[in-house]
Amino acid sequence: MNKDLIAVFEYLEKEKGIKREIIVDAIKESLLIAAKKSVLGAENVQVSINPKTAEIEVLCDKKVVDKVLNPANQISLKVAVQYYPDAEIGQILTVPATPKDFGRIAAQKARQIISQKLRGAERDVIQDEYRHRVNTIVSGTVKRVGKGSCVIVDLGKVEGVMPRRHYLPNEEFDVGDKVLALLQEVSDTELGGAEVVLSRTSSEFVRALIAQEVPEVADSVVTIENIVRRPGYRTKMIVRTTDPKIDPVGACIGLRGIRIKNVVRELQNEKIDIIPYAQDPVELLQNALEPVVIRKLKINEEGTEVSIVVDDEDFPTAIGRQGMNVQLIGELVGIHLKIKKMSEHLKIAALERANLATSDEPWLDQPISSIEGVPGMVVDQLIEGFATPRALLLASPEEISKVVPGISIDLADKILEQIRKTKA
């Protein structure tokens, strides 16, 4: 019995999940090449391997002769009758021709095949077992940390690879550490094998963690409409429900925040913002910006860019550290978002009004009869203090509010903006 070869069979079968028949066929193919080199001059060389005992036999065709002149392709009648009792001179027989020490050669070839011929078989095992588990969570143990801080994770039958970019900036792993990660993909390698790629930085990892903690998400009663992430810093997601009795945000947070706390803990205290879905884009944007209040909003003609104005004290919150908050919100709702301070907006608006007020436009000196979007009663009150558009443009919202009773600063600002648009 070839113990070395049996050990190879058992390792590949138990640890890698590769069927013994596949292993035997691959090794047999390699050994045939070695046998042909070892039994020079022989014809029709064949190799057989017993799958249970790993006994190897090399066979070749030899001619039965009286006197052997070429041992490679001739066999004496005396020896031939040991294999075939009815053998006769001149017959071509298939007989054993196993070279000396061929078992050791076989074991060496088998080890080479682990990294060569059997890569394809191992790839098939990985594909069959793991391809349907993409975007699900798997757990394993750190086996080693390779070049470039790539973490190799023992998943059982296979090893998963987690490149440095696929785990959080503040994370480090040591051999033996338990790892929870997303099975991001099963990819083919350049050498013909396959590898399981793991990730803890994917947005889908957060989605899968939420589904583990929140039964309503797992059962699709609550759905995560969109999710964006800056790994290690912040995740934002929009949630909605098919059941009006369920609060989707509350379901994800859980009683006393226990559900979301479990997810945050796994993500090394990464912040998670859960935003309720709204069909109206403006309402959805306001939900995403909470607690910041949108004071003014403008959408470009293509509908791809939104400019909003917020109070000065809300500006740092709206922008976020290094502009991260506004970037994530833009990605979340699918627009390019610009945020401006109210003081900045007022300065620009005042400058534009001043430039318009000093222009030679004839309509600026015509009496005001109506203003689009402003009730007639308000216009009647307005023209008592400011009879022409130019007179209005030369005043500030605060001055208009003081002169005309019942007109607030916000309404005065709206009136001035409408007059400015008239020119455009």
Secondary structure, 3 states (H helix, E strand, C coil): CCHHHHHHHHHHHHHCCCCHHHHHHHHHHHHHHHHHHHCCCCEEEEEEECCCCCCEEEEEEEEEECCCCCCCCEEEHHHHHHHCCCCCCCCEEEEECCCCCHHHHHHHHHHHHHCCCCHHHHHHHHHHHHHHHCCCEEEEEEEEECHHHCEEEECCCCEEEECHHHCCCCCCCCCCCEEEEEEEEEEECCCCCEEEEEECCCHHHHHHHHHHHCHHHHCCCEEEEEEEEECCCEEEEEEEECCCCCCHHHHHHCHHHHHHHHHHHHCCCCEEEEEECCCCHHHHHHHHHCCCCCCEEEECCCCCEEEEEECHHHHHHHHCHHHHHHHHHHHHHCCEEEEEEHHHHHHHHHHHHHHHHCCCCHHHHCCCCCCCCCCHHHHHHHCCCCCCHHHHHCCCHHHHHHHCCCCCHHHHHHHHHHHHHHHC
